[in-house]
Amino acid sequence: MDFEDTPEEAAIRTEARTWLETAAIPKGHPEDFSAGMWSADYPESVYVERCRAWQGVLERGGWAGVTWPTEFGGRGGRPIEAAIFNQEQARFGVSNGVFAIAIGMVGPTLLAHGTDEQKRRFLPAMLRGDEVWCQLFSEPEAGSDLANLTTRAVRDGDEWVVTGQKVWTSAAHRAEWGILLARTDPAAPKHRGITYFLVDMASPGVEIRPLRQMTGDAHFSEVFLDEVRIPAAQVIGEVGEGWSVARTTLASERSAIAGGSGGADPPGLIALAQQWGRAQDPLVRQMVAETYLRSELLRFLRLRAQTALSHNLRPGAESSVMKLAYGRFMVQMTTTALHIQGATAMLADPALLPRGGVWTTKFLHSPSLRIAGGSDQIQGNIIGERVLGLPAEARADKDTPFRDLLKAVR
């Protein structure tokens, strides 16, 4: 792996840093909103509006959609340039996290599978920060095995009529648009007969019910679709081939989660141990050391992926390996933070907890990182089959019509 930038990459980094120094606010600024969901200093609505404003600044400054074609508002750069800009942006008190699904997942999918008309309609709006998106994939009986989804779509002239239920939908309550998987051919095997839609979240028949988490927030929702009408022009890819389109989205999601580091804070963990007089405790020292080592391993995995981008190669198994490692790291780090605090960590009043209860919030949120974007078990299967070359698991339902599978379980 490469630890240093090439001369071309160093020039991009200098250009990005120079621009950010004039356009962005520094870390620690009174209006610093880079902490996003971890901060208790401002309500969600304020964070959303600041993200919108910053996304607009990025678009006007020419740094939105670094790798996207210029004809759709992007910069036309290489993936390594996007990685460099993201690294530099992380040094400032800004965020465009509200658009992670739009720009990090929907955008790449549209670029790979969308029509020119769909690209012109949606891509520039994403880069301007006009529209927030959500992902309507998971269902109560189709989580890790997503292909078991039962939400159905029936063609009616120039529209599709969709009925079903989705769950664990991030940011559904604030999204203007959603990406949706629905079954259009129950006679096909479960990985076929699925179609990929774009849905206006203000459509009649869409009902959003927030799910209160143990953090106290309602980041996720369950979404009910009751005969929601979607124009046929809002199908992405071919009818019945939505699974192949969804794989593009899911790969982008894994990469986004794997590359995340906003919640990671080994230096903060060391400072916590020192502040609480636990820095000389052998058990605490061992736990903190393990956290630091895991953090360094993740950094090297990211460098490996960055090296591939630098050589114009697509990263291979790094995204699944990093996603798996990052979820486990966050659980281990936050468990250590609560162990350091002892019984105090059980208090519910943020005013009585260090940093306003940030460590508790991270701890309560961390289990979701081992599920979102594909559970630990799914990532293990991917690594085992595609990296280690282990035999694939037997799949007796691979070629069975989906409607026959439903009859078998009901």
N, C-alpha and C positions, 0 to 999 in steps of 0.2 A: 504494500500500500504506500501511497505518497503522503508525506506529512507537510510538504510545502506546495504553495501555488506555483504554477507555471508563470512565466512573465505575462502572458495574456490574462490569466486568472487574477494575478496580482493587480493588473490594471483595472479589471472589473471591480475588484474589491475596493480599490482606492476610489473609483468613481462612485460606487454605492455608498461608501462611508462618508465621502464628502457631501453627497446629496442629503443623506440622512441627518448629518450634523446641522444642516440649514433648515430642513423640513420637519424633523421629528423633535419631540421633547425628550430630555434625558431621563434615565432611570432615577427614581426618587423625586421627580417633579411632583408638585401638589396635584396635578391632573394625570399622573402616571396611571395608565389603565392596562399595562402589559400583563398584570397578574390575572386578569380575566376572572374566571369562575372561582379562583382561590381568594379573591379580595372581598372583604366585608365593608369596604369603605364607600361603596356606591351601589345602588340598585341595578338590576339587570338591564332595565330600560336605558340607563345612562351608558352602560357598557356597549349596548347595541348601537346607540346613536354615535358614540365615539368611534366605534369600528366603521360605521358607515362613512363618517367624515374622513377618517384616515384612508379608507379605500379610495375615496374620491381624490385625495391628495396623491396617492400612488398612481392612479390612472392619469391624472393631469401631468404628473412628473415623468411618465413613461416607464414606471417600474411595476405596473400591474400586469399579470400574465406574462412573465419574463420569457417563457418558452412558447407562448401562443403566437400564431401568425399575425403579422401586422395588420392584415386586412380585417381582422376581428378585434382589433384594439390592443393586441399584444406587442411584445418587443422583438419577437422573432429570434430569441437567443437560444443557447444550448442549455440542457438540464443543469450542467455544472454552474452556470451563471445564476440560475434560480436558487440553487443550494447556497451559493456564496451570498446572494442578497439576503436570504432568510437568516443566515448566520449573523450578518451585520445588523439586520433589523432587530434581532433578539437582544442587542446591546442597548436598545432604546426603550423608552416608556410608552410604546405604542403596540397595537395589535390589530389584526384583521381576522381574528379567530371566528367571528360570527359567520364568515364566508368560507370556512374550511370545507364544508360540504359542497358549496357551489363551485369554488375555484379548484379545490383539491380533488373532487370526485366527479361532479357532474360535468365540469368543463372538459377534462380529458376524455370522458365517455362521448360527449358530443363531438369532439374533434375526431375521434376514431370512428364513430358510427352515425353521426347525425347528417342530415341533409344540409345543403348550403343555406336554405331558407331558415332552418332551425338554428344553425350557427349564427347567422346574421341577427336573428331575433334575440337570442338568449346570451351569447358570449359577451358582447360589449356591455350589456346591462349588468352582468356579473362583475365585470372589471370596474365599472363605475360605482358599484355598491348599491345599485338600485333595488336588487331583489335577493332576499335570503331564501335558501333552499333547505329542504329536509329529505330524509331517505325513508321511504315507505316499503321496506323489505320484510323485516321479521314479523312473524305472526305467533299467536299463542301456542300453536302446535307445529310451528316451523321456525325454529330459532337457529340452532347450529346446522340442522339439516334443512337449509332454506328451500330446497327444491320440493319440499312437502307442502308448499303454500297452497291454500285453497281459495283465496280471493279470486273471484271469477270475473271475466269480462266477456260480454256478448255483443257481437256486431249488430248495429241498428242503423243502416244506411251509411251516412258519413260520420257516424259516431260509435263509440264503444260505451256500453253501460256496465259500470263496475260496482260490484257488491262484495263486501268482506270486511275483515278487521285486521289492522296492523297494530303492533305494540313495540315499546321501547324506541319510539321515534324521537330522536333528539331534535329539540328546537321546533317542534311542530307548531307550537303556539305562536311563534313569531315568524313563521315562514310564509312567503308569498307563493312559492312553488315547491313541488315535491317530485321525486323520481319514484315510480311505482312499478312493482312486478305483480302481474295478475295472470291467472291461467285462462288461456283462450281455447285450448284443445284438450279436454280431459281424456280423450281417446289415445293421446300420445303418452310415451313414458314420461316420468316426472321431470326429467331434465329438459325435455322438449315440450312444446305446447305452452310455453310461458312467453309472454310478451312484455316489453319494457315501454312504459308510458311516462309522459310528462303531465302532471296534473296541477291545475290551478287550485290552490288550497282554499280559495273563496268560493269554489263551486258548490251549488246546492247539493245537499246530501253528505257533505263532509262534516263530521262531528269530532272535535278534539277534546279529549278528557285527560288533563294532566295527571301524572302519577307522582305522588309525593314520595321522595326518597328519604333514606335515613339521615341524609345530610340536612334535611329540612327544605331542600330545594325541590323544584319540579322541572328538572331539565328534560325528562322523558315524558312522553304521552302515549296513550292508546288512541288510535284513530279509527273511527267507524265510517265506512263508505256505504251509503244506501242509495243504489241506483244512480251513482255519479256519472254524468255524461262527459266523455272526453273525446274531442275531435280526433278523427283518424289521422290528421296531420301531426298529432302529437305522439305518434308511435316512433320510437327510436329503433332503427334496424328493421329487420323483417319480422312480420307477424309469426309467432311461434318460435323465434330464435332469440328470445330475450335472455336466456341463460348465458349465451356467449357474450352478449352485451354487458350483462351484470358482472361477469368475471373481470371486465375492464374496470368497472366501478370498485369492485371488492379489492382488486390489486392496489388501486390508488388509495383506498381506505387503509389497508394494512400499512402501506408506506407512510401515510400521514401519521398514523398512531405510532409506528416504529420510530419515526423521526422526531416525535414529540419529546420535549424536555422541560416544558413550562412548569410541571409540578416537581421535577427533580431538584433537590437542594442539599447535596452532601455538605457544603460549607455551613449551611444553616443548621444542619444536624450536629455538626461539631460544636458550633457556637452554643446550641441548646444544652449539650452535655456539659460544657464549661460553665454556663450560667447556672445550671442546677447542681453544680458540684459533683457531677458524676463522671468527670473525665478520667479519674484515676481508678474507677471501678473496672476490674478485669473483664467482667461480662459485658459491660457497656462498651468498653474499648474494642472488644472482639466484634460486637454487633456493628459498631460504627465503621470499623475497618472493612467488614464484609460489604457494607453499603458503598464505601468508597471504591472497593475493587469492582463491584458490579457496575458502578457508574463509569469507571475507566474502560471496562469491557464494552459497554455500550458505545462509548466514545470511539473506540477502535473499530467497532462494527460500522459506525456511521462514516468513519474515514475510509473504510473499505468500500462502502457504497459510493462515497464521493469520488474515490479513485476510479471506479468504473465509469461514473458520469464524465470524469475528466478525459477518459479515453473513448468517449462517445459509445459506451456500452451500457446496456440496460442491466441494472443490478439483478443478480439472480435470486438465490434463496435468502439474501440478507434481510429482506422485508419481513418474511415469516420468522426468521431467527430473532431479529430485533424486536418484533412485536411481542413474541413470546417472552423474551428477556426483559423488555421494558415493563410489562405487566407484573412480572414476578418481582422486579426491582422495586416498583412503587409500593407493593405490599410489604416487602421487607423493610424499606426505608421508613415508612410511616409507622409500622409496628415498633420499630426501634425508637422512634420519637415518642410514642406513647409510653413505652417501657421506661424511658428516661424520666418522664414526668411522674411516674408512679400513680398513686391514687388520684392525684390532681387531674389526670387525664380523663377521669370519669365525670367531671363536672360539666354541666350543660351551659353555664353562663360564659359566653366568649370573653367577657371582661375579666374573668378570673384565670384565663388561660393565656399562655405565651402567644404573642403576635395575634391576639384576638381569636384564637381557636383555629388558625390556619392548619395546623398539623392534624387536628381532629377531623376537619373537613376533608383533608387529603386522605386520611385513613379510611373514612367512611366511603369515599368515592373510589378508592383503589380497587376493590373487587370487580367493579364494572370494566376496568381495563383488561381483565382477563377473559371477558366475554365479548365486548364490542369488537367489531371487525373480524369475527371468527374466534371462537373460544380457544383456550390453550390446547384442548384435545384436537381441534381441527388443525391448528398450526403444527401440532406434533405429527399428524397424519401427512400433511404437506411435506414437512421436512423428511419424514421417514421414506415416503414414496418417491419424491422428486429429487431429493438430495442424496440420501443414503442408498437409494435403489432397492428398498425393501419391497417385498410383494404387496400389491394392493389388496385392501380388504375385500373379501367376497361381498358382492352386491347382488343379491337375488332379485332385487326389484328393478334392476337397471333397464331391462327391456319390457317390463310389464306396463300395460296401459294404466295411467294414473287412476282412472275411475275404478279399476279392478282392485287397486291397492286400498281405496277407500272402502270398498265392499268388504275386503278382508278384515279391516280393523273395526268395522262397525257391525 
